[in-house]
Structure formats: C-alpha cells, structure tokens
Amino acid sequence: MRRDPYEVLGVSPDAEDGHIKRTFRKLARELHPDVNRHDPEAEEKFKEAAEAYEILSDPERRATYDRYGFEGLDSRGFASQAHGFGSFADIFDAFFGGDPFGGSFGGGSGRVQGGDLAVEVEISLDEAARGVETEVAYELVDTCEHCHGNGAEPGTPIETCERCGGTGRLRAVTRTAFGQLVREQACDVCGGDGRVPTQPCSVCQGRGRRAVRKTLKVDVPAGIADEQRIRLSGRGNAGERGGPPGDLYVLVRVAEDERFLRDGNDLVAVVDIAAPEAALGSRVTVPTLDGEEDIEVAAGTQPGTVVTLRGRGMPTIGRGRRGDQRVVLNVVIPRNLSERQRELLEELRDSITEHNLEEADESLLSKVRRAFR
C-alpha cells in the first residue's frame, strides 16, 4: 500500500518547498547504499521517498494529491518516474544531478571527481596565536584498499557489461501526460562504468569505494581567526572510475578567552583598578599572551582610559608583525567601607574643588562627543 508522501518524508502538509527539498536530501544520504550495505531494502525505501518528493516538489502534482490523493494523480497521468529507474544512482542523478556522497553518477566510463568534505575543530586563543598541530577525525567515502577501486576481488577478471554493451548508458522510455519521454541514464548493472567484475570485491561488494573513518593531523597557522577554513587538497571523498578525490575543509573555531576580546589582530583586556590608585597613580598587573606584565597608571587616570601595548596582539598569518593589545582601565569604586575609610573619603569629598574636576570633566565631555559622532 502506498504511503502518504507527507508521512514518508516526515514533513507537515503546510511545509515549504525549501524544507521539503532539504528533508529529501538528508533522507537520500541516510539511505545511500554505501551507508546501508547490509540493508537490502535501502534502495526500495529511497524509491518510496523519491516518489513522495516527486509529488510534493511539483506544485500541480501536490495540489492534485491534496485534493484527490493517489487516484487523482493516476487518473491525470502523473505517473511516478521513481520506480522506472534501475538503481539508487539513477534516481539521485535524476533529482539532483549527482551522488549524495559527492560524485556524479552517469557519464559512461568518464572519471568523476569525489565530493568535498568539511570538519570542525576548536582551539584556544593561545594556540591560535602561536599555531598548533591538531588532530581531526572524519568520515568519508574512500577507495577500497582491497580491490584498489576496481570493484573486483583481487586476481579475478573484469568483463564488458552485457546489459549496456560497454557503453555504460541505457535508454528508458517513460509515458507521461505529454507523451513519451526518452531519457538516457547510467546502466543499472555496471553503474555507468561499462565493465563488471566476474567476482565482486568481498570488502566493498563491488562498489570500489567504502565508508571509512580517518584521523588526520592538521597544521593550524599562527594568527588564524575564528571561523576561518583550511583547505586540504585531495583529502575528501574518493572519485569514481579513477577520478580525483575531493578536498577537505577544516573549519577552525577559536574558543572565547576570559582574558581578552579579539578585534582583528588586536586584543582588548579590561583591568580593574581601585579609585584611590587611579587618583594617586599606581602600577597594575595585566595579562598578555606572553605572560603577566606590570604597567604604569598615571595619577588622575579616568574610567575607560586605554593603555596600548605595542606588538602584544595576534600575529598576521604568514607575517611576523603582531597587532597591539589595548588595556582598558576600569576604575572601581570601593564598597563595604570601614568607619575610618568612610571618614577619609568624606574628608576628601569636602576638600574637592572645581580645579580638581576640570580635567576629569573635559575628559568625560570628549568621550561623550566621540560617542555621538
């Protein structure tokens, strides 16, 4: 019994076209034979999903199904093409023009490049500043080491495909509401290669590729920023029929650091300083990428004053020059005063004159002006 296409794809009746397409792509990858080598029903499940997508992705078919169901589709000549194809490869090629694992089915004996892959790795800010060698683990479709990609058990011959005569292509005729549709597709026996092994490889079942998990050491350059990518050529999915492999993209995530904010190649650190120290002048210890460092705080320092440490920021990739580190001084007003401290502050307050505040007022006014420019 044919199942409701909305149920097959797991979408609601009011789902938008983009959501339906993304859902079908995800389902197609889950049902790929390379992932479900031990499930003989994987391809039939995909054909069911393909028919559901064929209905829901076409506005006219979808409207007809919503009103009249499968009987309405059949009576109006909307016959599904999904069950007319010979293999999973043919179906995916028809709907999306390529293998969901990165290749492209069809094309006779032509070489097909493998698909690209992406993997994510997280490093600390210190590692980003100095560069680091890190290890990444990822899954890919790789050339079968047992048969070296030809799909045949070592020592057994490979013969010309009898079904397609070695061309790797077949013609299929489908009846539609607009007449006969002639479509050329990859041979369902040889998968478009034109040749078939007399004894399929016992490891990859004759596919020449198989899903594996690999680990790889990656050199992350000093100065790399959050969400930058590193491209590793030839580390992606294996190609088909001797085609070159795809690439691997490593997305680098630089973890937040509680000491610094990053602004390009500059670093910003906020350091607390007590109000009396800011008024009288002092020395404070600030964190840097090279360790802690003492800096001078001038007498009369105002809240938000910035001290710049030249060349203490992040390096530029491929260059020796480093950015700066800006230290923002946060003047902290003391709390939980003792009786004696309160007396001293009251004495100080009563002794303050306009002359003492002129410089501070001007500094504050300048900051306000800059903020509203």
C-alpha positions in Angstrom: 0.0 0.0 0.0 1.4 3.4 -1.0 2.1 5.6 2.0 1.2 9.3 2.3 4.1 11.3 0.9 4.0 13.7 3.8 4.4 10.8 6.1 7.2 9.3 4.0 9.3 12.5 4.1 8.3 13.4 7.7 7.0 16.9 6.8 3.8 18.7 7.6 1.1 19.4 4.9 2.0 23.1 5.0 5.8 22.6 4.6 7.5 25.0 2.3 9.4 23.8 -0.9 12.8 24.5 0.6 12.1 22.5 3.7 10.8 19.6 1.6 13.9 19.6 -0.6 16.3 19.7 2.4 14.4 16.9 4.1 14.7 14.7 1.0 18.4 15.4 0.5 19.0 14.3 4.1 16.9 11.2 3.7 18.7 10.3 0.5 22.1 10.5 2.2 20.8 8.2 5.0 19.6 5.6 2.5 22.8 5.6 0.4 24.0 2.0 -0.3 27.5 2.9 0.9 26.0 3.7 4.3 23.4 0.8 4.4 25.4 -2.0 2.8 23.6 -4.6 5.0 20.1 -3.3 4.3 18.7 -4.9 1.1 15.6 -2.7 1.3 17.5 0.6 1.3 17.1 1.3 -2.4 13.3 0.5 -2.3 13.0 2.8 0.7 14.6 5.5 -1.3 12.4 4.9 -4.3 9.4 5.5 -2.0 11.0 8.7 -0.7 11.8 9.8 -4.3 8.1 9.3 -5.3 7.0 11.3 -2.3 9.4 14.1 -3.2 8.4 14.0 -6.9 4.8 14.6 -5.8 5.4 17.3 -3.2 8.1 19.2 -5.1 5.7 19.8 -8.1 3.0 22.4 -7.3 0.5 20.9 -9.7 1.1 17.3 -8.5 1.0 18.4 -4.9 -2.3 20.3 -5.3 -3.8 17.3 -7.1 -2.7 14.9 -4.4 -4.0 17.2 -1.6 -7.5 17.2 -3.3 -7.8 13.7 -4.7 -5.0 11.5 -3.4 -3.1 8.9 -5.4 -6.2 8.1 -7.5 -6.3 11.7 -8.7 -2.6 11.6 -9.7 -3.0 8.3 -11.6 -6.1 9.5 -13.4 -4.4 12.6 -14.6 -1.3 10.9 -15.9 1.1 11.8 -13.2 2.9 8.5 -13.2 5.9 8.4 -10.9 9.3 8.0 -12.6 11.0 6.9 -9.4 10.2 3.2 -9.8 11.2 3.3 -13.5 14.9 3.8 -12.7 17.2 0.9 -12.3 19.2 2.0 -9.3 19.7 4.4 -6.5 22.3 6.2 -8.5 19.9 6.8 -11.4 17.3 8.2 -9.1 19.6 10.6 -7.3 21.1 11.8 -10.6 17.6 12.5 -11.9 16.5 14.6 -9.0 19.8 16.3 -8.0 22.3 15.6 -10.7 24.8 13.8 -8.6 25.8 11.3 -6.0 24.9 12.4 -2.4 28.4 11.3 -1.4 30.0 13.8 -3.6 30.3 12.2 -7.0 28.2 12.4 -10.1 26.6 9.2 -11.5 26.4 8.6 -15.2 28.8 9.7 -17.8 29.9 6.3 -19.1 33.5 5.5 -18.3 34.4 9.1 -17.6 36.3 10.0 -14.5 34.2 11.6 -11.8 35.8 13.8 -9.1 34.9 13.0 -5.5 33.0 15.4 -3.3 34.4 17.8 -0.8 34.0 17.4 2.9 34.0 19.7 5.9 35.1 19.1 9.5 35.2 21.4 12.5 38.0 21.8 15.1 38.2 24.0 18.2 41.4 25.6 19.5 42.3 28.1 22.3 43.3 31.7 21.7 46.9 30.9 22.8 47.0 28.1 20.2 45.7 30.4 17.6 48.4 33.0 18.5 51.3 30.5 18.2 50.0 28.0 15.7 49.3 24.4 16.6 49.2 20.9 15.1 45.9 19.3 15.9 44.2 16.0 15.0 40.8 15.8 13.3 38.6 12.7 12.8 36.1 12.5 10.0 34.1 10.0 7.9 34.5 9.8 4.1 33.9 7.5 1.2 37.4 6.2 0.3 38.8 4.0 -2.4 38.6 0.3 -1.3 42.1 -0.8 -0.3 41.3 -4.5 -1.0 40.4 -4.1 -4.7 42.1 -0.7 -5.3 38.9 0.8 -6.5 38.1 -1.5 -9.4 35.4 -3.4 -7.6 36.7 -6.9 -8.4 38.1 -9.5 -6.0 41.9 -9.4 -6.5 43.0 -11.9 -9.1 39.6 -12.2 -10.8 38.8 -10.7 -14.3 36.6 -7.7 -15.2 34.4 -8.2 -18.2 32.4 -5.9 -20.5 28.9 -5.3 -19.3 26.4 -7.3 -21.3 23.4 -5.1 -20.5 24.8 -1.9 -21.9 27.4 -3.4 -24.3 30.2 -1.5 -22.5 28.8 2.0 -23.1 27.7 2.4 -19.5 24.4 4.1 -20.6 20.8 2.9 -21.2 17.8 4.5 -22.7 14.5 4.4 -20.8 11.1 5.4 -22.2 8.5 6.8 -19.8 4.9 7.6 -20.6 3.8 11.0 -19.3 0.7 13.2 -19.7 2.6 14.9 -22.5 3.6 11.8 -24.4 6.7 9.6 -24.3 9.8 10.8 -22.5 13.0 9.2 -23.7 15.8 9.5 -21.1 19.3 8.3 -21.1 20.6 7.0 -17.8 23.5 5.1 -16.3 23.4 1.3 -16.7 21.9 -0.2 -13.6 24.2 -3.3 -13.8 27.6 -1.6 -14.2 26.7 1.8 -12.7 27.9 3.6 -15.8 31.4 2.0 -15.9 30.7 -0.3 -18.9 32.5 -3.1 -17.1 31.6 -5.6 -14.4 33.7 -7.8 -12.2 33.1 -11.5 -12.5 33.6 -11.8 -8.8 32.8 -8.6 -6.8 35.2 -7.4 -4.1 34.4 -9.1 -0.8 35.1 -5.9 1.2 33.2 -3.2 -0.8 30.7 -5.6 -2.6 31.9 -4.4 -6.0 31.4 -0.7 -5.5 35.2 0.2 -5.4 34.6 2.6 -2.6 33.5 2.3 1.0 32.7 4.5 4.0 35.6 4.7 6.4 36.7 6.9 9.4 40.1 8.6 9.2 42.2 10.8 11.5 44.5 13.5 10.1 47.0 15.9 11.6 46.4 19.5 10.6 48.8 22.4 10.9 46.9 25.5 12.0 48.9 28.6 11.2 49.6 31.3 13.8 47.1 34.2 13.7 44.2 32.2 12.4 40.8 33.8 13.2 37.5 32.2 14.3 35.6 30.5 11.5 38.5 30.6 9.0 38.8 27.5 6.9 41.9 25.5 6.0 41.7 23.6 2.6 43.5 20.3 2.3 43.5 19.2 -1.3 42.8 15.6 -2.1 41.6 14.6 1.4 37.9 14.5 0.6 35.7 11.7 -0.9 37.3 9.4 -3.4 36.5 9.9 -7.0 34.7 7.3 -9.2 36.2 5.3 -12.0 39.7 6.7 -11.3 38.6 10.3 -10.8 40.5 12.6 -8.4 39.4 12.9 -4.8 37.6 15.9 -3.4 39.1 18.3 -0.8 38.7 18.6 2.9 37.9 21.9 4.5 38.7 22.3 8.2 36.6 25.0 9.9 38.6 26.4 12.8 36.7 27.6 15.9 38.8 29.8 18.3 37.3 29.4 21.7 36.5 32.6 23.7 39.1 33.6 26.2 38.1 35.1 29.5 41.2 37.4 29.5 40.8 39.1 26.1 38.4 40.2 23.4 39.8 40.0 19.9 39.5 42.9 17.4 41.1 41.8 14.2 44.8 41.3 15.1 44.4 43.5 18.3 43.5 42.2 21.7 41.5 44.1 24.3 41.8 43.4 28.0 39.8 45.1 30.8 41.7 45.6 34.1 40.1 46.8 37.4 41.9 49.5 39.4 40.7 51.0 42.7 39.6 54.7 42.6 42.4 55.8 45.0 45.0 54.1 42.9 43.6 55.8 39.8 43.7 59.2 41.6 47.2 58.8 43.0 48.8 56.7 40.3 50.0 53.1 40.6 51.3 50.0 38.9 48.9 47.2 37.9 49.5 43.7 36.6 47.8 42.9 33.2 47.6 39.6 31.3 49.3 39.3 27.9 49.8 36.4 25.5 53.4 36.4 26.7 52.6 36.3 30.4 51.7 38.9 33.0 53.2 42.4 32.8 53.2 45.4 35.1 52.1 48.8 33.6 52.2 52.3 35.0 48.9 54.0 35.8 49.3 57.8 35.7 47.8 59.9 38.6 44.4 61.1 37.8 43.5 58.2 35.4 39.9 58.3 34.4 37.5 55.4 33.9 37.8 53.9 30.5 41.4 55.1 29.9 43.2 52.9 27.4 46.8 51.9 27.6 48.3 50.4 24.4 50.9 47.7 24.5 52.5 47.7 21.0 53.1 44.4 19.3 51.4 42.3 22.0 48.4 41.3 20.0 47.8 38.4 17.5 50.2 37.8 14.6 49.2 38.2 11.0 49.1 34.9 9.1 52.3 34.4 7.1 53.9 37.5 8.5 55.9 38.3 11.6 54.1 41.5 12.6 51.8 41.4 15.5 48.9 43.6 16.4 48.6 45.6 19.6 47.0 44.9 23.0 44.7 47.6 24.4 44.3 47.7 28.2 41.1 49.4 29.3 41.3 50.6 32.9 38.1 50.1 34.8 38.1 52.4 37.8 36.3 50.6 40.6 34.5 52.5 43.4 35.2 50.7 46.7 32.3 49.2 48.7 31.8 47.9 52.3 33.8 50.7 53.7 35.2 50.7 57.3 34.4 53.6 59.5 37.9 55.0 59.1 37.7 54.7 55.3 34.4 56.5 55.3 35.9 59.3 57.3 38.8 59.7 54.9 36.6 59.7 51.9 34.3 62.3 53.4 37.3 64.5 54.2 38.4 64.1 50.6 35.0 64.9 49.3 34.8 68.1 51.3 38.2 69.2 50.1 37.5 68.7 46.4 37.3 72.0 44.4 36.3 72.8 40.8 40.0 72.9 39.9 40.3 69.2 40.8 37.4 68.3 38.5 38.2 70.4 35.4 40.4 67.8 33.7 38.0 65.0 34.5 35.0 66.9 33.2 36.9 67.7 30.0 37.8 64.1 29.6 34.2 62.9 30.1 33.0 65.5 27.6 35.4 64.4 25.0 34.2 60.8 25.4 30.6 61.8 25.0 31.5 63.8 21.9 33.2 60.8 20.4 30.3 58.5 21.2 27.8 60.7 19.3 29.9 61.4 16.2 
